[in-house]
Every structure is written in structure tokens, then in C-alpha cells.
Amino acid sequence: MNGHILLASDGSSHALRAAEEAIKLAKVLNKEIVIVFVVDFDQSKRDVLHSAGAIDLEQKRRKQLQSTEQKIREAGVSYSIQLLHGVPGPAIVEYANKEAVSYVVLGSRGLNSLQEMVLGSVSHKVAKRVNCPVLIVK
């Protein structure tokens, strides 16, 4: 497989553990990691209402990924960040299926525990619908 590793991250502790596994995979396979951060429509509306502007909003979102970026940078693995908008599960699936993704790595749970219980987990939705191997990290 020629593609990169998609690391879905929201800054949660599960996402940080997923980053550690993505780093291991990237080193063994000599692949780049693309960190995907999905801005949920409802969260996006709240963020816009409570931010001082576009720059402030971008800084808040980047801060959520700061620990993930630091882990990957310290490991010496090449990475980039892709900001997506929409519902997390379908947005990740759409991106992974359109781009050259060899593997998807994501945490078993994220920051939105209510969505986890009511709608089913993002990780479960991604694993069912993506066209490449998926590593779900507990």
C-alpha cells in the first residue's frame, strides 16, 4: 500500500494513545501520518459564537492537537494536519476512502461521551465503512 496513515484525533486521552500506535506503525512502514481533526457542525456554531475571531478559533482548535503533534514531532515522523467539517464518523470515512490512506488509527472513545452512548461510537462507524484496515486503540 502506498498511502499514508490517517490518525483521527480530538485531543482526548484515547486519541493520544492512538497517536502512539500510529507512530509505531509509521516508523515500521515508513509512512507519513495525516492527523485528521473533524469540526462538528454543532460545535463549530458554538465555537464561532464564543471566539474573538477566525485566528482565535484556529488557535483553539490547534491547541486540542498540541499534545498529538508534539508526540509525533518528537518521534521524528513526518506528519500533516487536515481539518474537516461535518459529522466525525462520516467525515473520516469520506476522507479515508477518497485519499490514499493505507491505515486508519483512532481511539475507541473521544471527547463526546453522549454521542458515544446515544448514536454509537465514531470508531465503530469508521471501522464498518472505511475501505482500508482500521486500528482502534483503547
C-alpha positions as CSV (number, residue, x, y, z in Angstrom):
1,M,0.0,0.0,0.0
2,N,1.4,3.4,-1.0
3,G,-0.8,5.7,1.1
4,H,-0.4,7.4,4.4
5,I,-1.7,6.7,7.9
6,L,-4.8,8.6,8.9
7,L,-4.8,9.5,12.6
8,A,-8.2,10.7,13.7
9,S,-7.7,13.0,16.8
10,D,-9.8,15.1,19.0
11,G,-7.3,15.7,21.8
12,S,-8.8,13.1,24.1
13,S,-6.7,10.6,26.1
14,H,-7.8,7.8,23.7
15,A,-6.6,9.9,20.8
16,L,-3.2,10.4,22.4
17,R,-2.9,6.6,22.8
18,A,-3.9,6.2,19.2
19,A,-1.1,8.6,18.2
20,E,1.4,6.4,20.0
21,E,0.3,3.4,17.9
22,A,0.2,5.5,14.7
23,I,3.8,6.5,15.4
24,K,4.9,2.9,15.8
25,L,3.1,1.9,12.5
26,A,4.5,4.9,10.6
27,K,8.1,4.0,11.7
28,V,7.8,0.4,10.7
29,L,6.1,1.1,7.4
30,N,8.0,4.4,6.7
31,K,4.8,6.3,6.1
32,E,3.6,9.8,6.8
33,I,0.8,10.5,9.4
34,V,-2.1,12.7,8.5
35,I,-3.8,14.0,11.6
36,V,-7.5,14.5,10.9
37,F,-9.4,16.8,13.2
38,V,-13.2,17.0,12.5
39,V,-15.1,20.1,13.4
40,D,-18.6,19.0,14.2
41,F,-21.3,21.4,12.8
42,D,-22.9,22.0,16.2
43,Q,-19.5,22.5,17.9
44,S,-18.5,24.8,15.0
45,K,-21.5,27.1,15.6
46,R,-20.7,27.3,19.4
47,D,-17.1,28.0,18.7
48,V,-17.9,30.8,16.3
49,L,-20.2,32.4,18.8
50,H,-17.7,32.2,21.6
51,S,-14.5,33.2,19.8
52,A,-12.8,36.5,19.2
53,G,-12.4,35.8,15.5
54,A,-11.0,33.4,13.0
55,I,-7.5,33.4,14.3
56,D,-8.6,32.8,17.9
57,L,-10.8,29.9,16.7
58,E,-7.9,28.4,14.7
59,Q,-5.6,28.6,17.8
60,K,-8.2,26.9,20.0
61,R,-8.5,24.0,17.5
62,R,-4.8,23.7,17.1
63,K,-4.4,23.6,20.9
64,Q,-6.5,20.5,21.1
65,L,-4.0,18.8,18.8
66,Q,-0.9,20.2,20.5
67,S,-0.1,17.0,22.5
68,T,-0.6,14.8,19.5
69,E,1.6,17.0,17.3
70,Q,4.3,17.1,20.0
71,K,4.4,13.2,20.3
72,I,4.7,12.8,16.5
73,R,7.3,15.5,16.2
74,E,9.4,14.1,19.0
75,A,9.3,10.7,17.3
76,G,10.7,12.2,14.1
77,V,7.8,11.1,12.0
78,S,6.6,13.2,9.1
79,Y,3.0,14.5,9.5
80,S,0.5,17.0,8.3
81,I,-2.9,18.2,9.6
82,Q,-6.2,18.0,7.8
83,L,-9.1,19.9,9.2
84,L,-12.5,18.5,8.1
85,H,-16.0,19.8,8.8
86,G,-19.1,17.7,9.4
87,V,-20.2,14.7,11.5
88,P,-17.0,13.0,12.7
89,G,-17.7,9.4,11.6
90,P,-18.9,10.1,8.0
91,A,-16.3,12.8,7.5
92,I,-13.4,10.5,8.4
93,V,-14.8,7.7,6.2
94,E,-15.2,10.0,3.3
95,Y,-11.7,11.4,3.6
96,A,-10.1,7.9,4.1
97,N,-12.0,6.5,1.1
98,K,-11.1,9.4,-1.3
99,E,-7.5,9.8,-0.3
100,A,-4.5,7.4,-0.4
101,V,-4.9,6.1,3.1
102,S,-3.3,2.8,3.9
103,Y,-4.5,2.6,7.6
104,V,-6.8,4.5,9.9
105,V,-5.8,4.7,13.5
106,L,-8.2,6.2,16.1
107,G,-9.2,6.0,19.7
108,S,-12.0,3.8,20.9
109,R,-13.6,6.9,22.5
110,G,-13.4,10.6,22.1
111,L,-14.4,13.7,23.9
112,N,-18.1,13.4,23.2
113,S,-19.3,10.7,25.6
114,L,-23.0,11.5,25.0
115,Q,-22.7,10.8,21.3
116,E,-20.8,7.6,22.1
117,M,-23.7,6.3,24.2
118,V,-26.6,7.5,22.0
119,L,-25.5,7.2,18.4
120,G,-22.8,4.6,18.6
121,S,-19.2,5.2,18.5
122,V,-17.3,7.1,15.8
123,S,-14.7,4.3,15.8
124,H,-17.4,1.7,15.1
125,K,-18.9,3.7,12.3
126,V,-15.4,4.2,10.7
127,A,-14.4,0.6,11.1
128,K,-17.6,-0.6,9.3
129,R,-17.4,1.8,6.4
130,V,-13.8,2.6,5.5
131,N,-12.0,0.7,2.7
132,C,-8.7,0.1,4.5
133,P,-7.5,-1.6,7.7
134,V,-8.5,0.2,10.9
135,L,-6.7,0.1,14.2
136,I,-8.9,1.1,17.2
137,V,-6.9,1.9,20.3
138,K,-8.3,1.5,23.8
